[in-house]
């Protein structure tokens, strides 16, 4: 509270008059301190996370381009695992300890379905990690459609990396593409540029991006039995998206199921990364376990994505049955 003292000197005895002034200045500083504390809560774990990712990509690029012998490959593999685990665990621990429950994190948890594989806390952590980039793009007033196009470009690069056999770098390209896909809608809402045109463009580019990723894996495993599992996973992934789009076209929100797009991106990205690391550790493990890990990941995606599509179909049909017959039911 700011107080001003006025003295009337025209009288023999000065009389003080206390006037209460608005508290705008105090509120202003309080908001600045709150915003500064919030940014510090985000910046420390975000800096650790992105520094870890930068080191991982640098080591992975050196290894992919170098093609070292098994003994040196083993050292690279151990170093990558150590950096990945240490950086991610420290970042998550600091984030969970230092932050208070943010409204954004609570919103994610409320919207989260009970059958999702990735829980709300993990999403809240990653959203906080990319919030500095999000705020920068908002200040730059970058068009959300440009971010959608950049997401597609990262997935195209990931497809080319997969075709060339660079699984480690391909995994990070897929994860970066998925991260940008998260940002385009958030930035559109923050900048007030949400439109049906942008939503349609985003949906179409997402489908092309996912097809590119699966094509990359299919090209990499074209001489393996995994090729057919990849095709089954691609079919399931497209049907997950189609069932939701068709349901929403009938006026029914449909977000049920375990293997949704964020889960598929995370599984494919980290599956490729750890598959490459297992190849580096082939000297220690007595063989290349990478294809077995990647095969397991692709099989899980193929099974759960088709199960998600079928569960959505059953869910929507029950919703339509509860609503009763409609004049224009039937044809798509």
Secondary structure, DSSP 8 states (H G I E B T S, - for coil): --EEEEE-TTSSS--EEEEE---HHHHHHHHHHHHHHHHHHHHHHHHHHHHHHHHHHHHHHHHHHH---HHHHHHHHHHHHHHHHHHHHHHHHHHHHH----HHHHHHHHH--TT-SS-HHHHHHHHHHHHHHHHHHHHHT--HHHHHHHHHHHHHHHHHHHHHT-HHHHHHHHHHHHHHHHHHHHHHHHHT---HHHHHHHHHHHHHHHHHHHHHHHHHTTTSTHHHHHHHHHHHHHHHHHHHHHHHHTT------S--HHHHHHHHHHHHHHHHHHHHTHHHHTS--HHHHHHHHHHHHHHHHHHHHHHHHHHHHHHHHHH---TT-S--
